[in-house]
Amino acid sequence: MTLKITSKMPLGITIILLFFLLFFLQNQIFSLRGLPPKLVIKPGEFAILVALGGLRGVAADLLYLKADEFWQEEKWEETLPLYRAITILQPHYVDYWSLAGFHLAWDMVFRVKKEEDKEKYSKLGIEYLKEGLSYNPDVYKLYFDLGFTYDHKLKNYDEAIKWYKKATEFSEHPQYIDRAIAHNLRKKGDLRSAHQEWLKLKELYPNDAYHQEIVDLNLKIVEEELKKSGKKD
């Protein structure tokens, strides 16, 4: 079942379409549980509550169940309109934007064969993540997702570094993002800057043995590469 919902669709039409999808999903859930079909939410109640925001979270959760089902079945295209509906309902739930961006930039890219289609879906994934950022600028997650996509999918290391750095501006962020900046400096061939970054990271998280082990290993690698290139002072 494919539901075409966009952010430009009138609220009334969106509500009606979401109600029918919810009805369909509810019956599926009851069927899986061995229960008889039952209309939990009446049309009038649904329209009023969704319009007021009272059921937006419930609607998004039910839509996510269906999107996850499509994902497990590798029906990538069917997940996309559902994620659009979900992010309309819950624009401040970061994980929904993250998942949708992943499906576009990764799942769809692996599925299509033409290079122009791969590029198209990669860019759509980027655009989706940036749209999510417009609603959620105060958490590190989507900044990291953008950096990761530019890094591993598009091989655009300058853009990756830019977004990774934005992610590290938040006091609560995983340590691996700090290290990703140094890795990308090395990937782009800027060995001097990579070396300086690893030296800086040596002073970061001094009591974390795992972090220090990774830093020491990469410092050794970069120093050897600098030596071979004749750029080490």
N, C-alpha and C positions, 0 to 999 in steps of 0.2 A: 504494500500500500504506500503510495507516494503522495505526500502533501506538499503542495507548492505554496509556501508562505514567505512573504518578504516584509522587510521593515516598512515599505511604502504602502502595504495593504491596509485598507481602512479597518479600524478596530472592530467594527461590527462583523465584518466578513471573517476576520481573524478569529473572533470568538466563536462564530458558528462552526468554522472548520475545525477548530480545536475541540469543540464539544463532540463533534462526530468522531474525531480520532480518539478522544478520551473514552467515549462509549465503546468503540471497537476494542481498545486496549483493556478496558475494565472487563469486558466479556471474555477476552483471552486469558486474563489473569484468573478469573473465576473458573474458567474451563481447566486451566492447568492445575488448579487446586481441587478439582472434582466437584465444584459447586455449580448450582444452576445459574444461568444468566440473570443479572440483576442490575437495574439502573440505580447506581448509588447517588449520582448527581442528576437532578432533574434539569431540563434545558433552561428553564427560567432562572433557577437558582445559580446554575453555572454562569449564565450570561451576566447576571448581576454581580456575582462574587468575583469573576475574572475582571469585569470592568472596574471594580473597586480594588482589585489587587488581592482579594482574600484567598484566591485559589491559584495564584500564579506559581507558587512553589510546588503545589500538588500537580498541576498541569505539566510543569517542566519535568518533574520526576517521572511521570507516566510516559511522557514523550521520550525521555532518556532511556527507559526500559525498551522501547521499540527501537530506538536508534542503536542501542547496544546489541539487540537481537540481529539487526541488519548487519552490524559490524562483524559479529561472530560468523554470520553466513557469507561474509565477504561481498555483501551488496553495498559497496561503498557509495554509489550514487544515491541510493535510497536514504542514506543517513544524512545527507547534506541539507535537504529542506527541513528535516526534523531538527537539526541543530540550529538552523536559522530561527525556527519557531521557538526553540528553547531559549536562545539568547535574547529574543524579543521579550519573553516572559521574565527571564532572570538575568538581566544585563550585568548585574554586579556579582554574579557567581563565576569566578575566574576559571574554574576547571572546565566549564562548558566551552568557553572560548578556546582554551588550550586544546581540548579534544578536537574541536572542529578544525582548528588550524592544523593539527597533526594529520587528520584525515585528508585534508586538502593537499598539504605540502608533501606528505609521505605516502599514504595509502593510494591516493589517486594517481600520484606520479609513478608508483610501481605498477599500477594496473594498465595505464595507457602505454602505447608503443611509440607513437610519433613524438619526436623531440619537441616540436612546437606545443604539443599537448602537455608534455612534462613541464615545460617552462610556464605554460599558462596556469597549471594547477599549483606550481610552486609559488608563483606570484599571488594567486588567489589566497593561498595559505598565509602568506605574509600580510596581505591586506586585511584578512580576517583577524589576525593577531593584533594588528595596529588598531582596528576598529574596537576590539576588546579593550585595548589600552585606553581608549578615549573614555571608557566607562570605569576603568579600574587602574588609574595611574599611580596608586599608592601602595602597590605590592610588587615584589620582585618578579613573580612568576612569568608574566607575559614578556617582560624584558628579556628574561633568560630564554624563553621559547624562541623569540626572534633571533637572538644571538646564536642559538643552537641551529636554527634552520639556515641562517646565512652561513654558518660555519660548515655544517656537515652536508647540507643539501646543495647550496649554491656556491660553496667554496669562495665566498666573498668575505675574506678575513678582516678587511677594514670595517665593514658593516658589523660583522660579528663582534669585534672588539668594542665598537661603539655601544652596542646593546648590552653586552656583558658588563661593561663599566657602569652603565645605568643601573643594572641589577645589583651591583655591589654597593651602590649608594645607600641601600636600605640596610639598617642595622641587623636585621634578621634575614640572612641569606646563606645558602650552603657554601662551604669552603671551596667546593670544586669550581664554582664560578670564578673565584679569584684566580685559580690555576688555569682556567680556560683562556683567560686573557694572555697569559704567558705562552701557552701552547699555540695560540693563534699568531702571536708575534713571530714565533719560530716558523710556523707554517708559511707565513708570507715572506720569509727570508730575512727578516730583521733580527739577526742574531744578537747584535749588541743590545737592542732594546729588550729582547727576550731574556738575555743574561741579567740585565738590570732588574727586570721584573721578578725573576726567580730569586735574586738576592733580596729584594724587598719582601718577597713571600717568606723568606727564611726568618724574618723578624715577626711574621704574622703567625698566630697560633703556635707560640713556642713550646707549649706543653702538649701539643697533639703529635704523638709519635708517628702516626700514619701520614699526616700532612708533611712532617719533617722528612720522612723517608722518601716521599715522592719528590719533594723539593731537592733533596740531595742528589737523587738519581738524575733529575732533569738538569740540574746545574752541571753535573759531570758531562752529560750528553752535549749540552750547548757549549761548554768550555772546550770540549774536544773538537766540535765543529768549527768554533772560532779559531782554534789553533791550526786546523787544516786549511782554513780559508786565509790565514795570515792576518786576521783582523783583531786577534787578541792582543791587548796591550802587554 
